[in-house]
């Protein structure tokens, strides 16, 4: 038996100190914003009978217990599918059949070994290219990138920094072309500017950083004989949205006094979008972008609501408040309320104004991926990426109209403004005494349980005592506190399976679990000092995304397979790749879940992994690629013949700078390190992993 892979670094969450400094404002070193006494998954049943025992004794099935009954069976699936999430009293998981196929379809490639190479490492038989780099011109008139001659005007026409979420959309009428949409989460000024002084940034540096944030839309051209993609510069659809672009505020909180400032007395127009992390692609052809760690951009917070959102009371790292008073909450106390939303963008209309959708609530949005109900209403699942924060969904009251007519598109651009916002409450299925923090499976053989969706607000109606609807939308975290939502281990990206409808939630890690004064292990979070994270699988009541109850289980408990606390849905652990800190997720057409990682704690660079969710090989996990030194794997797009990843913050290592680079990727020694998008394909032209 080999030794366990080493844990690395002393920084919480596995990131470098430099990453925490620029990406999230050192959130791991700050007081946890959620100081509510809400119960954790499993705490609800501590010292009492398990839910199964209670249901055996129940003579009448009430609304509360219905969420955990046999009605929670999952959707129809292949015969070799995993045991349904039924939650029946006394039910046990079905025995898992032994794998017989040569490998899960879509995952038939030679797994990449863990490594620390300063490059994108891919399987044998595959090729790759850098699709687009930070600073490449995409708008008419934008100059070629020159790291020593940067300007805000130039950057506003060039591809932005630190690409994260990616969406690749079809482009009708232009053969071999697609529309690439990218988030630009944040800037690493110390890796962007020679001689950068963090204590005294210049106005030009600040304005370049404003222009490097936001979103990019760029048409890309396929190469006929490979999977290579290249940007089509100056295409009419190409677009940049930055920290100073105009955005509309829509939905039930639009115009609220809580959103009004001296520059916008209507509460309906915002300049900029910040810290866009993961997102989603809608069935009606738009993209969704989650504003995540927006708190770090605002100085001099003072209110209790500022504190609940992690906004500090002093100056910020980037010192933007010196150059624009809207970043100084002592002068503009409502400006921070205008960030932390889901942004909807129409990439096919370069003249449209993107919209911040208040009906989806305000928190640190990691993602927003919709699915449709049987009658065509969109349901959006969302995670709040903070230790001990919550998991949400929004159910629209409107049905999507099919087709590309102008009337259909205009109608569909209103779908996310009307509906009900919910927060999740989970209950474990086994006695709390079975969870000692080691990650040992409970006696029933699975980490599983039931849950309910607690309504927070519908339109102008609040369901939270003591809060108006506007307050629920603007201070959604406080609403979750009041109704007793379940605290989670950093719920990040969320993806419903297009094959089964099951919802997969990446819970990246939580090294504070089990510390003095903090919650200990429970069924949904079975390990204390959780360095590696887990993935939760959720099945809605009656497979109805609009329902008010669900069943859940842990699909994957990450880490070194040699570690007894890890779990891969029962698949033989000697046949899987090590994985740590799941973050962004996506599905392929075979039903496999693809997982990108952030903050690997196992001595290897971050990477992209595929894992089977269906059939006899459910739980088979294989590493597809690794990214360069200091980088994080983001925004995976999985097509039949191409995989796209965003290589974010390469070279982001403690002590690194432009003068002392920790990485030479993507262009080699003597060239500045640049976040970029990479495409990977099979050299023989076949489908990925088939």
NORCORVEN-V236868 format. One record per residue. N is the residue number from 0. RES is the residue in three letters. D_FIRST is the distance of its C-alpha to the first C-alpha in Angstrom with 2 decimals. Layout:
BEGIN
n: (N,N)
res: (RES,RES)
d_first: (D_FIRST,D_FIRST)
END
This chain:
BEGIN
n: (0,1,2,3,4,5,6,7,8,9,10,11,12,13,14,15,16,17,18,19,20,21,22,23,24,25,26,27,28,29,30,31,32,33,34,35,36,37,38,39,40,41,42,43,44,45,46,47,48,49,50,51,52,53,54,55,56,57,58,59,60,61,62,63,64,65,66,67,68,69,70,71,72,73,74,75,76,77,78,79,80,81,82,83,84,85,86,87,88,89,90,91,92,93,94,95,96,97,98,99,100,101,102,103,104,105,106,107,108,109,110,111,112,113,114,115,116,117,118,119,120,121,122,123,124,125,126,127,128,129,130,131,132,133,134,135,136,137,138,139,140,141,142,143,144,145,146,147,148,149,150,151,152,153,154,155,156,157,158,159,160,161,162,163,164,165,166,167,168,169,170,171,172,173,174,175,176,177,178,179,180,181,182,183,184,185,186,187,188,189,190,191,192,193,194,195,196,197,198,199,200,201,202,203,204,205,206,207,208,209,210,211,212,213,214,215,216,217,218,219,220,221,222,223,224,225,226,227,228,229,230,231,232,233,234,235,236,237,238,239,240,241,242,243,244,245,246,247,248,249,250,251,252,253,254,255,256,257,258,259,260,261,262,263,264,265,266,267,268,269,270,271,272,273,274,275,276,277,278,279,280,281,282,283,284,285,286,287,288,289,290,291,292,293,294,295,296,297,298,299,300,301,302,303,304,305,306,307,308,309,310,311,312,313,314,315,316,317,318,319,320,321,322,323,324,325,326,327,328,329,330,331,332,333,334,335,336,337,338,339,340,341,342,343,344,345,346,347,348,349,350,351,352,353,354,355,356,357,358,359,360,361,362,363,364,365,366,367,368,369,370,371,372,373,374,375,376,377,378,379,380,381,382,383,384,385,386,387,388,389,390,391,392,393,394,395,396,397,398,399,400,401,402,403,404,405,406,407,408,409,410,411,412,413,414,415,416,417,418,419,420,421,422,423,424,425,426,427,428,429,430,431,432,433,434,435,436,437,438,439,440,441,442,443,444,445,446,447,448,449,450,451,452,453,454,455,456,457,458,459,460,461,462,463,464,465,466,467,468,469,470,471,472,473,474,475,476,477,478,479,480,481,482,483,484,485,486,487,488,489,490,491,492,493,494,495,496,497,498,499,500,501,502,503,504,505,506,507,508,509,510,511,512,513,514,515,516,517,518,519,520,521,522,523,524,525,526,527,528,529,530,531,532,533,534,535,536,537,538,539,540,541,542,543,544,545,546,547,548,549,550,551,552,553,554,555,556,557,558,559,560,561,562,563,564,565,566,567,568,569,570,571,572,573,574,575,576,577,578,579,580,581,582,583,584,585,586,587,588,589,590,591,592,593,594,595,596,597,598,599,600,601,602,603,604,605,606,607,608,609,610,611,612,613,614,615,616,617,618,619,620,621,622,623,624,625,626,627,628,629,630,631,632,633,634,635,636,637,638,639,640,641,642,643,644,645,646,647,648,649,650,651,652,653,654,655,656,657,658,659,660,661,662,663,664,665,666,667,668,669,670,671,672,673,674,675,676,677,678,679,680,681,682,683,684,685,686,687,688,689)
res: (UNK,UNK,UNK,UNK,UNK,UNK,UNK,UNK,UNK,UNK,UNK,UNK,UNK,UNK,UNK,UNK,UNK,UNK,UNK,UNK,UNK,UNK,UNK,UNK,UNK,UNK,UNK,UNK,UNK,UNK,UNK,UNK,UNK,UNK,UNK,UNK,UNK,UNK,UNK,UNK,UNK,UNK,UNK,UNK,UNK,UNK,UNK,UNK,UNK,UNK,UNK,UNK,UNK,UNK,UNK,UNK,UNK,UNK,UNK,UNK,UNK,UNK,UNK,UNK,UNK,UNK,UNK,UNK,UNK,UNK,UNK,UNK,UNK,UNK,UNK,UNK,UNK,UNK,UNK,UNK,UNK,UNK,UNK,UNK,UNK,UNK,UNK,UNK,UNK,UNK,UNK,UNK,UNK,UNK,UNK,UNK,UNK,UNK,UNK,UNK,UNK,UNK,UNK,UNK,UNK,UNK,UNK,UNK,UNK,UNK,UNK,UNK,UNK,UNK,UNK,UNK,UNK,UNK,UNK,UNK,UNK,UNK,UNK,UNK,UNK,UNK,UNK,UNK,UNK,UNK,UNK,UNK,UNK,UNK,UNK,UNK,UNK,UNK,UNK,UNK,UNK,UNK,UNK,UNK,UNK,UNK,UNK,UNK,UNK,UNK,UNK,UNK,UNK,UNK,UNK,UNK,UNK,UNK,UNK,UNK,UNK,UNK,UNK,UNK,UNK,UNK,UNK,UNK,UNK,UNK,UNK,UNK,UNK,UNK,UNK,UNK,UNK,UNK,UNK,UNK,UNK,UNK,UNK,UNK,UNK,UNK,UNK,UNK,UNK,UNK,UNK,UNK,UNK,UNK,UNK,UNK,UNK,UNK,UNK,UNK,UNK,UNK,UNK,UNK,UNK,UNK,UNK,UNK,UNK,UNK,UNK,UNK,UNK,UNK,UNK,UNK,UNK,UNK,UNK,UNK,UNK,UNK,UNK,UNK,UNK,UNK,UNK,UNK,UNK,UNK,UNK,UNK,UNK,UNK,UNK,UNK,UNK,UNK,UNK,UNK,UNK,UNK,UNK,UNK,UNK,UNK,UNK,UNK,UNK,UNK,UNK,UNK,UNK,UNK,UNK,UNK,UNK,UNK,UNK,UNK,UNK,UNK,UNK,UNK,UNK,UNK,UNK,UNK,UNK,UNK,UNK,UNK,UNK,UNK,UNK,UNK,UNK,UNK,UNK,UNK,UNK,UNK,UNK,UNK,UNK,UNK,UNK,UNK,UNK,UNK,UNK,UNK,UNK,UNK,UNK,UNK,UNK,UNK,UNK,UNK,UNK,UNK,UNK,UNK,UNK,UNK,UNK,UNK,UNK,UNK,UNK,UNK,UNK,UNK,UNK,UNK,UNK,UNK,UNK,UNK,UNK,UNK,UNK,UNK,UNK,UNK,UNK,UNK,UNK,UNK,UNK,UNK,UNK,UNK,UNK,UNK,UNK,UNK,UNK,UNK,UNK,UNK,UNK,UNK,UNK,UNK,UNK,UNK,UNK,UNK,UNK,UNK,UNK,UNK,UNK,UNK,UNK,UNK,UNK,UNK,UNK,UNK,UNK,UNK,UNK,UNK,UNK,UNK,UNK,UNK,UNK,UNK,UNK,UNK,UNK,UNK,UNK,UNK,UNK,UNK,UNK,UNK,UNK,UNK,UNK,UNK,UNK,UNK,UNK,UNK,UNK,UNK,UNK,UNK,UNK,UNK,UNK,UNK,UNK,UNK,UNK,UNK,UNK,UNK,UNK,UNK,UNK,UNK,UNK,UNK,UNK,UNK,UNK,UNK,UNK,UNK,UNK,UNK,UNK,UNK,UNK,UNK,UNK,UNK,UNK,UNK,UNK,UNK,UNK,UNK,UNK,UNK,UNK,UNK,UNK,UNK,UNK,UNK,UNK,UNK,UNK,UNK,UNK,UNK,UNK,UNK,UNK,UNK,UNK,UNK,UNK,UNK,UNK,UNK,UNK,UNK,UNK,UNK,UNK,UNK,UNK,UNK,UNK,UNK,UNK,UNK,UNK,UNK,UNK,UNK,UNK,UNK,UNK,UNK,UNK,UNK,UNK,UNK,UNK,UNK,UNK,UNK,UNK,UNK,UNK,UNK,UNK,UNK,UNK,UNK,UNK,UNK,UNK,UNK,UNK,UNK,UNK,UNK,UNK,UNK,UNK,UNK,UNK,UNK,UNK,UNK,UNK,UNK,UNK,UNK,UNK,UNK,UNK,UNK,UNK,UNK,UNK,UNK,UNK,UNK,UNK,UNK,UNK,UNK,UNK,UNK,UNK,UNK,UNK,UNK,UNK,UNK,UNK,UNK,UNK,UNK,UNK,UNK,UNK,UNK,UNK,UNK,UNK,UNK,UNK,UNK,UNK,UNK,UNK,UNK,UNK,UNK,UNK,UNK,UNK,UNK,UNK,UNK,UNK,UNK,UNK,UNK,UNK,UNK,UNK,UNK,UNK,UNK,UNK,UNK,UNK,UNK,UNK,UNK,UNK,UNK,UNK,UNK,UNK,UNK,UNK,UNK,UNK,UNK,UNK,UNK,UNK,UNK,UNK,UNK,UNK,UNK,UNK,UNK,UNK,UNK,UNK,UNK,UNK,UNK,UNK,UNK,UNK,UNK,UNK,UNK,UNK,UNK,UNK,UNK,UNK,UNK,UNK,UNK,UNK,UNK,UNK,UNK,UNK,UNK,UNK,UNK,UNK,UNK,UNK,UNK,UNK,UNK,UNK,UNK,UNK,UNK,UNK,UNK,UNK,UNK,UNK,UNK,UNK,UNK,UNK,UNK,UNK,UNK,UNK,UNK,UNK,UNK,UNK,UNK,UNK,UNK,UNK,UNK,UNK,UNK,UNK,UNK,UNK,UNK,UNK,UNK,UNK,UNK,UNK,UNK,UNK,UNK,UNK,UNK,UNK,UNK,UNK,UNK,UNK,UNK,UNK,UNK,UNK,UNK,UNK,UNK,UNK,UNK,UNK,UNK,UNK,UNK,UNK,UNK)
d_first: (0.00,3.80,6.63,9.03,11.85,14.82,17.86,20.94,24.60,26.67,28.98,28.87,27.40,25.57,28.72,30.55,33.60,35.72,34.51,35.31,38.63,39.93,38.24,38.70,40.77,38.01,37.69,34.61,36.83,39.73,40.57,39.18,42.22,41.70,43.10,44.15,43.32,42.12,39.58,35.98,34.34,33.92,36.40,39.20,38.05,37.02,38.83,40.15,39.41,36.99,38.72,38.31,40.20,42.88,43.43,43.80,46.61,48.21,51.40,52.01,49.60,50.55,49.91,47.18,45.25,45.90,43.29,40.61,42.00,41.54,43.47,40.26,38.94,37.65,39.56,39.70,36.58,35.31,34.69,30.93,30.96,29.01,30.83,33.89,34.11,36.88,36.71,38.62,39.05,36.43,34.83,31.20,29.00,29.38,26.43,24.70,25.36,22.63,22.66,24.80,26.02,24.49,23.83,25.81,29.16,29.37,25.65,25.60,24.63,21.74,19.75,20.26,17.27,17.34,19.78,22.62,25.29,28.87,29.62,29.12,26.25,26.62,25.31,26.66,30.04,31.07,33.75,34.74,37.69,38.76,41.22,42.90,42.50,43.82,47.50,48.27,51.75,52.04,55.56,58.86,59.99,56.64,56.11,53.19,50.56,51.28,49.10,52.03,54.64,53.13,55.51,55.40,57.67,55.45,52.24,53.97,54.22,50.78,47.30,46.02,43.13,39.57,39.50,37.56,38.46,39.59,41.73,42.91,46.11,48.33,51.57,54.22,56.76,54.81,52.82,49.33,49.44,47.58,47.92,45.05,45.11,42.99,42.65,42.85,41.24,42.14,43.04,41.47,44.75,43.22,41.57,44.76,47.57,48.12,49.13,48.36,49.45,47.80,50.63,53.36,52.52,55.50,57.10,56.24,52.53,52.63,54.50,52.07,49.23,51.26,51.67,47.96,46.99,47.62,47.29,47.79,49.06,49.04,49.69,47.29,48.04,45.74,45.69,46.60,44.11,40.99,39.59,40.96,42.98,45.61,47.81,51.44,53.20,56.25,55.83,58.08,55.16,53.29,53.35,52.13,52.15,51.75,52.11,55.88,56.30,58.13,56.36,58.05,57.22,57.60,57.17,58.37,57.87,59.64,62.67,61.56,62.96,59.36,58.85,62.12,62.48,65.39,64.47,64.03,66.31,65.51,61.83,61.22,60.39,57.43,56.79,53.25,49.77,46.97,43.19,42.74,39.08,38.03,40.67,41.56,43.73,46.44,47.72,51.10,49.96,49.58,46.64,45.58,44.37,43.00,44.31,41.44,41.55,45.32,45.83,44.98,48.07,50.59,52.02,53.88,52.74,54.49,54.48,52.18,51.29,50.35,48.00,46.42,45.64,44.20,47.27,47.84,51.07,51.23,51.26,48.57,46.22,48.14,51.61,52.93,55.27,57.31,58.25,58.62,59.67,57.84,54.61,56.34,56.36,59.07,61.31,59.84,58.09,57.63,56.08,52.47,53.30,53.75,50.06,46.96,48.11,47.02,49.02,50.15,51.07,52.99,51.75,54.49,57.28,57.32,60.28,58.76,57.95,54.42,54.42,52.60,52.19,52.92,52.50,48.71,48.70,47.94,44.55,41.68,41.34,38.03,38.96,41.58,40.84,43.58,43.74,46.95,48.23,49.87,53.22,52.07,51.56,48.75,46.11,44.15,40.83,40.17,37.71,38.76,36.16,36.33,34.24,35.61,37.99,38.86,38.56,41.87,43.63,47.13,49.13,52.12,55.44,56.41,55.54,54.50,57.16,56.05,57.33,58.01,61.59,62.70,63.40,59.92,58.24,60.46,59.76,55.99,56.10,57.25,54.51,52.45,55.46,56.18,53.94,51.93,49.12,46.55,43.68,40.79,40.27,37.11,36.63,33.46,33.39,31.81,32.98,32.22,31.00,27.79,26.66,25.44,24.01,20.31,20.33,19.91,21.64,25.12,26.24,27.76,24.45,25.43,26.50,30.06,33.71,37.11,39.21,42.69,44.26,46.81,49.74,50.72,53.68,55.59,57.95,60.27,59.30,56.87,54.93,53.88,56.39,57.89,56.84,58.87,57.33,57.56,55.71,52.95,52.43,52.71,50.79,48.35,45.79,48.46,49.27,45.67,45.84,49.02,47.91,44.64,42.12,38.42,36.67,33.58,30.70,32.40,33.36,33.54,33.99,34.98,35.29,36.85,35.60,38.51,37.33,36.98,38.50,35.49,35.06,31.81,31.74,29.36,28.80,27.46,26.54,28.35,27.23,30.35,29.36,29.38,31.21,34.35,37.07,34.85,33.63,30.46,28.01,29.55,28.73,29.16,27.37,24.75,23.10,24.92,24.75,23.78,22.53,21.19,23.80,24.11,26.36,28.97,30.63,34.26,36.75,40.41,42.76,44.22,42.46,45.31,44.36,47.54,46.67,46.30,43.17,39.63,36.40,33.05,29.35,26.24,25.10,22.09,20.47,19.06,16.18,12.54,11.28,8.19,11.21,12.76,16.13,15.90,17.76,18.71,21.57,19.47,18.11,14.65,12.44,10.06,13.47,14.79,15.24,14.75,18.26,20.19,23.88,25.50,29.15,31.37,30.99,32.88,33.09,33.57,35.92,33.22,32.34,29.09,28.65,28.05,26.72,27.36,25.75,27.41,25.77,22.09,20.23,16.90,18.15,19.47,22.97,24.20,24.41,25.56,23.50,24.72,23.76,25.43,27.50,29.13,28.58,25.79,23.36,24.17,21.35,20.01,19.71,19.81,20.73,24.14,25.03,24.67,27.73,28.99,28.71,29.88,30.46,29.83,29.67,32.68,35.05,33.32,35.77,34.43,37.05,36.89,36.96,36.11,33.76,35.28,33.59,35.26,33.65,34.79,35.27,33.69,33.90,34.07,32.43,33.86,36.65,37.16,40.67,42.74,43.44,39.84,37.71,33.93,33.77,36.04,35.28,36.98,39.75,38.44,39.49,42.85,42.82,42.31,39.08,39.92,38.30,38.55,37.99,35.92,36.20,33.59,34.50,33.73,35.51,36.79,38.43,36.45,35.17,32.00,28.95,31.18)
END
